[in-house]
Amino acid sequence: MTRLKLGPIANDKPVKLNVELPASVHRDLVAYAEALGRETGQPISEPAKLIAPMLARFIAGDRAFAKARNVKKPAQPPAGAASPTTSTEPG
């Protein structure tokens, strides 16, 4: 049997969201929870608890998002500093 992408579910402070899922996605979520429970030996009582780690894994694996997230804004000069186009030499 191949290993599932999710491992044991970490216990973290939750943020409540209300989400509507198509029935087919819910059935797949229940089936995934059952398979994960068999694989890890930790039964999943609420398949909805899989949604957050699945989303986290999806986001972590999205290279384009990681690249966009890591793009830094150009550094701004400190207040009062001369801009690069301003000459400070006497003329």
FIVEXNU-43704 format. One record per atom (N, C-alpha, C, CB): residue number from 1; residue in one letter; atom name; x, y negated, z negated. Coordinates in steps of 0.001 Angstrom, whole numbers, plus 500000, padded with zeros to 6 digits. Glycine has a CB too. Example, Ala and Ser with C-alpha at 12.3 -4.5 7.8 and 13.67 -1.06 7.14 Angstrom:
<pts>
PT   num   residuo   atomo        u        v        w
PT     1         A       N   513190   505690   492200
PT     1         A      CA   512300   504500   492200
PT     1         A       C   513200   503300   492200
PT     1         A      CB   511308   504473   490954
PT     2         S       N   512850   502250   492920
PT     2         S      CA   513670   501060   492860
PT     2         S       C   512900   499970   492130
PT     2         S      CB   514084   500598   494275
</pts>
This chain:
<pts>
PT   num   residuo   atomo        u        v        w
PT     1         M       N   500852   501180   500000
PT     1         M      CA   500000   500000   500000
PT     1         M       C   500893   498762   500000
PT     1         M      CB   499033   499999   498772
PT     2         T       N   500547   497789   500813
PT     2         T      CA   501307   496544   500832
PT     2         T       C   500962   495707   499616
PT     2         T      CB   501033   495755   502122
PT     3         R       N   501902   494873   499223
PT     3         R      CA   501683   494006   498056
PT     3         R       C   500827   492817   498456
PT     3         R      CB   503032   493524   497457
PT     4         L       N   499936   492432   497573
PT     4         L      CA   499108   491252   497806
PT     4         L       C   499948   490002   497588
PT     4         L      CB   497864   491248   496877
PT     5         K       N   499540   488897   498177
PT     5         K      CA   500300   487657   498059
PT     5         K       C   500204   487044   496670
PT     5         K      CB   499822   486662   499084
PT     6         L       N   499118   487299   495966
PT     6         L      CA   498967   486747   494621
PT     6         L       C   499448   487755   493596
PT     6         L      CB   497502   486357   494347
PT     7         G       N   500002   487237   492529
PT     7         G      CA   500391   488073   491404
PT     7         G       C   499450   487793   490253
PT     7         G      CB   501864   487823   490993
PT     8         P       N   499888   488067   489027
PT     8         P      CA   499053   487774   487870
PT     8         P       C   498682   486287   487828
PT     8         P      CB   499775   488183   486574
PT     9         I       N   497480   486004   487365
PT     9         I      CA   496967   484640   487333
PT     9         I       C   497438   483937   486063
PT     9         I      CB   495425   484632   487416
PT    10         A       N   498095   482789   486233
PT    10         A      CA   498577   482017   485085
PT    10         A       C   497403   481319   484402
PT    10         A      CB   499644   480979   485528
PT    11         N       N   497494   481207   483092
PT    11         N      CA   496464   480509   482326
PT    11         N       C   496897   479057   482213
PT    11         N      CB   496247   481159   480905
PT    12         D       N   496158   478146   482813
PT    12         D      CA   496514   476740   482850
PT    12         D       C   495276   475909   482535
PT    12         D      CB   497110   476352   484228
PT    13         K       N   495471   474651   482159
PT    13         K      CA   494340   473770   481865
PT    13         K       C   493567   473511   483159
PT    13         K      CB   494823   472424   481223
PT    14         P       N   492314   473914   483204
PT    14         P      CA   491550   473794   484446
PT    14         P       C   490926   472407   484650
PT    14         P      CB   490463   474836   484467
PT    15         V       N   490649   472120   485896
PT    15         V      CA   489872   470955   486305
PT    15         V       C   488647   471513   487005
PT    15         V      CB   490702   469967   487244
PT    16         K       N   487474   471092   486592
PT    16         K      CA   486234   471648   487157
PT    16         K       C   485933   471049   488526
PT    16         K      CB   485051   471396   486208
PT    17         L       N   485591   471932   489461
PT    17         L      CA   485124   471558   490788
PT    17         L       C   483932   472433   491126
PT    17         L      CB   486252   471702   491857
PT    18         N       N   482992   471887   491831
PT    18         N      CA   481878   472686   492349
PT    18         N       C   482102   472868   493840
PT    18         N      CB   480486   472005   492060
PT    19         V       N   482162   474124   494264
PT    19         V      CA   482451   474433   495657
PT    19         V       C   481416   475422   496161
PT    19         V      CB   483887   474999   495823
PT    20         E       N   480920   475181   497357
PT    20         E      CA   480013   476133   497996
PT    20         E       C   480819   476956   498984
PT    20         E      CB   478820   475407   498708
PT    21         L       N   480684   478264   498890
PT    21         L      CA   481386   479170   499791
PT    21         L       C   480381   479941   500632
PT    21         L      CB   482288   480140   499001
PT    22         P       N   480736   480232   501855
PT    22         P      CA   479882   481128   502631
PT    22         P       C   479848   482498   501939
PT    22         P      CB   480395   481256   504109
PT    23         A       N   478742   483205   502082
PT    23         A      CA   478588   484510   501431
PT    23         A       C   479705   485462   501830
PT    23         A      CB   477233   485124   501780
PT    24         S       N   480148   485416   503077
PT    24         S      CA   481211   486320   503527
PT    24         S       C   482530   486018   502809
PT    24         S      CB   481400   486206   505052
PT    25         V       N   482815   484757   502551
PT    25         V      CA   484042   484399   501834
PT    25         V       C   483940   484871   500381
PT    25         V      CB   484294   482860   501896
PT    26         H       N   482756   484737   499798
PT    26         H      CA   482564   485194   498421
PT    26         H       C   482749   486712   498332
PT    26         H      CB   481161   484790   497907
PT    27         R       N   482208   487438   499295
PT    27         R      CA   482392   488902   499297
PT    27         R       C   483875   489255   499405
PT    27         R      CB   481602   489553   500466
PT    28         D       N   484596   488546   500264
PT    28         D      CA   486032   488793   500394
PT    28         D       C   486774   488445   499109
PT    28         D      CB   486605   487989   501561
PT    29         L       N   486350   487394   498442
PT    29         L      CA   486970   486997   497178
PT    29         L       C   486760   488070   496116
PT    29         L      CB   486398   485653   496695
PT    30         V       N   485561   488621   496048
PT    30         V      CA   485263   489694   495100
PT    30         V       C   486117   490923   495423
PT    30         V      CB   483751   490056   495136
PT    31         A       N   486203   491272   496704
PT    31         A      CA   487008   492432   497106
PT    31         A       C   488488   492191   496801
PT    31         A      CB   486815   492731   498613
PT    32         Y       N   488964   490983   497021
PT    32         Y      CA   490366   490658   496723
PT    32         Y       C   490611   490769   495221
PT    32         Y      CB   490727   489230   497229
PT    33         A       N   489675   490277   494415
PT    33         A      CA   489807   490352   492957
PT    33         A       C   489891   491814   492513
PT    33         A      CB   488612   489641   492259
PT    34         E       N   489099   492677   493106
PT    34         E      CA   489143   494098   492770
PT    34         E       C   490490   494704   493150
PT    34         E      CB   488006   494850   493472
PT    35         A       N   490980   494381   494347
PT    35         A      CA   492270   494911   494799
PT    35         A       C   493410   494384   493923
PT    35         A      CB   492518   494539   496277
PT    36         L       N   493362   493121   493574
PT    36         L      CA   494404   492534   492732
PT    36         L       C   494373   493146   491335
PT    36         L      CB   494234   491007   492648
PT    37         G       N   493184   493393   490823
PT    37         G      CA   493046   494040   489526
PT    37         G       C   493662   495431   489519
PT    37         G      CB   491586   494123   489138
PT    38         R       N   493443   496171   490603
PT    38         R      CA   494039   497511   490707
PT    38         R       C   495562   497418   490799
PT    38         R      CB   493476   498262   491936
PT    39         E       N   496051   496448   491566
PT    39         E      CA   497493   496322   491783
PT    39         E       C   498234   495846   490535
PT    39         E      CB   497759   495366   492926
PT    40         T       N   497647   494903   489807
PT    40         T      CA   498340   494322   488652
PT    40         T       C   497974   495006   487348
PT    40         T      CB   498029   492849   488548
PT    41         G       N   496898   495782   487344
PT    41         G      CA   496443   496406   486105
PT    41         G       C   495707   495436   485195
PT    41         G      CB   497612   496995   485369
PT    42         Q       N   495409   494255   485710
PT    42         Q      CA   494665   493235   484965
PT    42         Q       C   493371   492944   485715
PT    42         Q      CB   495514   491927   484781
PT    43         P       N   492272   493535   485272
PT    43         P      CA   491008   493282   485975
PT    43         P       C   490667   491795   485983
PT    43         P      CB   489866   494076   485326
PT    44         I       N   490140   491330   487102
PT    44         I      CA   489729   489928   487250
PT    44         I       C   488235   489867   486979
PT    44         I      CB   490077   489359   488687
PT    45         S       N   487860   489238   485856
PT    45         S      CA   486447   489195   485485
PT    45         S       C   485672   488198   486343
PT    45         S      CB   486302   488835   484010
PT    46         E       N   486313   487112   486747
PT    46         E      CA   485656   486104   487579
PT    46         E       C   486474   485895   488844
PT    46         E      CB   485483   484765   486807
PT    47         P       N   485999   486369   489978
PT    47         P      CA   486736   486180   491225
PT    47         P       C   487014   484706   491536
PT    47         P      CB   485968   486803   492368
PT    48         A       N   486193   483794   491043
PT    48         A      CA   486412   482365   491289
PT    48         A       C   487754   481903   490732
PT    48         A      CB   485280   481540   490670
PT    49         K       N   488297   482636   489748
PT    49         K      CA   489597   482264   489183
PT    49         K       C   490733   482479   490180
PT    49         K      CB   489867   483066   487913
PT    50         L       N   490469   483164   491259
PT    50         L      CA   491481   483376   492294
PT    50         L       C   491625   482177   493221
PT    50         L      CB   491141   484605   493106
PT    51         I       N   490617   481334   493270
PT    51         I      CA   490615   480234   494244
PT    51         I       C   491794   479297   494028
PT    51         I      CB   489306   479446   494157
PT    52         A       N   492043   478878   492792
PT    52         A      CA   493142   477936   492536
PT    52         A       C   494502   478518   492926
PT    52         A      CB   493158   477537   491061
PT    53         P       N   494857   479739   492487
PT    53         P      CA   496160   480258   492908
PT    53         P       C   496249   480498   494412
PT    53         P      CB   496457   481541   492179
PT    54         M       N   495127   480841   495045
PT    54         M      CA   495144   481023   496491
PT    54         M       C   495412   479698   497192
PT    54         M      CB   493819   481624   496976
PT    55         L       N   494746   478647   496731
PT    55         L      CA   494982   477327   497315
PT    55         L       C   496413   476871   497063
PT    55         L      CB   493994   476301   496744
PT    56         A       N   496913   477097   495857
PT    56         A      CA   498282   476706   495533
PT    56         A       C   499268   477431   496448
PT    56         A      CB   498598   477007   494052
PT    57         R       N   499041   478712   496660
PT    57         R      CA   499926   479499   497527
PT    57         R       C   499850   479007   498966
PT    57         R      CB   499561   480992   497461
PT    58         F       N   498646   478699   499412
PT    58         F      CA   498457   478182   500766
PT    58         F       C   499202   476862   500940
PT    58         F      CB   496959   477995   501071
PT    59         I       N   499026   475950   499976
PT    59         I      CA   499668   474641   500061
PT    59         I       C   501191   474787   499992
PT    59         I      CB   499163   473717   498931
PT    60         A       N   501677   475640   499109
PT    60         A      CA   503122   475841   498972
PT    60         A       C   503736   476406   500251
PT    60         A      CB   503416   476775   497798
PT    61         G       N   502968   477169   500995
PT    61         G      CA   503475   477774   502219
PT    61         G       C   503318   476917   503455
PT    61         G      CB   502800   479058   502443
PT    62         D       N   502700   475764   503321
PT    62         D      CA   502474   474879   504459
PT    62         D       C   503692   473969   504628
PT    62         D      CB   501171   474038   504267
PT    63         R       N   504575   474334   505538
PT    63         R      CA   505823   473588   505711
PT    63         R       C   505597   472159   506169
PT    63         R      CB   506709   474293   506699
PT    64         A       N   504610   471959   507029
PT    64         A      CA   504339   470599   507509
PT    64         A       C   503888   469711   506348
PT    64         A      CB   503259   470616   508627
PT    65         F       N   503075   470264   505455
PT    65         F      CA   502635   469485   504291
PT    65         F       C   503815   469187   503375
PT    65         F      CB   501534   470238   503514
PT    66         A       N   504670   470170   503135
PT    66         A      CA   505834   469960   502269
PT    66         A       C   506733   468877   502849
PT    66         A      CB   506625   471273   502089
PT    67         K       N   506925   468903   504151
PT    67         K      CA   507758   467898   504797
PT    67         K       C   507123   466521   504675
PT    67         K      CB   507986   468251   506270
PT    68         A       N   505819   466430   504922
PT    68         A      CA   505125   465149   504822
PT    68         A       C   505130   464640   503390
PT    68         A      CB   503689   465277   505330
PT    69         R       N   505022   465531   502436
PT    69         R      CA   505000   465141   501025
PT    69         R       C   506364   464607   500588
PT    69         R      CB   504589   466336   500144
PT    70         N       N   507436   465151   501160
PT    70         N      CA   508777   464771   500766
PT    70         N       C   509329   463564   501513
PT    70         N      CB   509684   465918   500959
PT    71         V       N   508588   463068   502507
PT    71         V      CA   509047   461879   503219
PT    71         V       C   509007   460714   502244
PT    71         V      CB   508170   461590   504492
PT    72         K       N   510155   460087   502082
PT    72         K      CA   510244   458988   501129
PT    72         K       C   510015   457666   501850
PT    72         K      CB   511613   458989   500413
PT    73         K       N   509422   456726   501137
PT    73         K      CA   509227   455397   501687
PT    73         K       C   510583   454708   501749
PT    73         K      CB   508211   454574   500837
PT    74         P       N   510780   453807   502712
PT    74         P      CA   512059   453099   502781
PT    74         P       C   512304   452317   501489
PT    74         P      CB   512090   452146   504000
PT    75         A       N   513558   452320   501048
PT    75         A      CA   513909   451603   499820
PT    75         A       C   513735   450109   500036
PT    75         A      CB   515363   451923   499385
PT    76         Q       N   513161   449446   499066
PT    76         Q      CA   512985   448010   499133
PT    76         Q       C   514080   447355   498309
PT    76         Q      CB   511578   447591   498634
PT    77         P       N   514631   446220   498800
PT    77         P      CA   515680   445555   498035
PT    77         P       C   515131   445018   496728
PT    77         P      CB   516306   444424   498849
PT    78         P       N   515983   444912   495703
PT    78         P      CA   515525   444368   494431
PT    78         P       C   515026   442947   494596
PT    78         P      CB   516640   444415   493397
PT    79         A       N   514129   442543   493730
PT    79         A      CA   513578   441182   493787
PT    79         A       C   514718   440176   493707
PT    79         A      CB   512551   440941   492636
PT    80         G       N   514692   439181   494576
PT    80         G      CA   515693   438127   494559
PT    80         G       C   516912   438446   495398
PT    80         G      CB   516115   437857   493162
PT    81         A       N   517026   439651   495916
PT    81         A      CA   518176   440000   496747
PT    81         A       C   517962   439456   498145
PT    81         A      CB   518396   441534   496785
PT    82         A       N   519057   439120   498805
PT    82         A      CA   518974   438599   500163
PT    82         A       C   518548   439709   501109
PT    82         A      CB   520322   437993   500606
PT    83         S       N   517700   439390   502057
PT    83         S      CA   517289   440402   503023
PT    83         S       C   518418   440620   504017
PT    83         S      CB   515981   439985   503752
PT    84         P       N   518453   441738   504718
PT    84         P      CA   519557   442026   505645
PT    84         P       C   519673   441010   506770
PT    84         P      CB   519384   443399   506236
PT    85         T       N   518578   440310   507089
PT    85         T      CA   518636   439338   508183
PT    85         T       C   519030   437956   507690
PT    85         T      CB   517296   439266   508895
PT    86         T       N   519167   437764   506402
PT    86         T      CA   519524   436458   505866
PT    86         T       C   521045   436385   505702
PT    86         T      CB   518802   436197   504506
PT    87         S       N   521630   435377   506256
PT    87         S      CA   523063   435203   506153
PT    87         S       C   523375   434438   504870
PT    87         S      CB   523624   434464   507397
PT    88         T       N   524387   434905   504133
PT    88         T      CA   524794   434221   502884
PT    88         T       C   526107   433477   503084
PT    88         T      CB   524937   435238   501720
PT    89         E       N   526660   433541   504303
PT    89         E      CA   527913   432846   504553
PT    89         E       C   527647   431385   504888
PT    89         E      CB   528692   433525   505688
PT    90         P       N   528523   430475   504424
PT    90         P      CA   528332   429071   504755
PT    90         P       C   528547   428866   506248
PT    90         P      CB   529290   428178   503937
PT    91         G       N   527796   427965   506842
PT    91         G      CA   527860   427802   508271
PT    91         G       C   528385   426564   508680
PT    91         G      CB   526621   427956   508856
</pts>
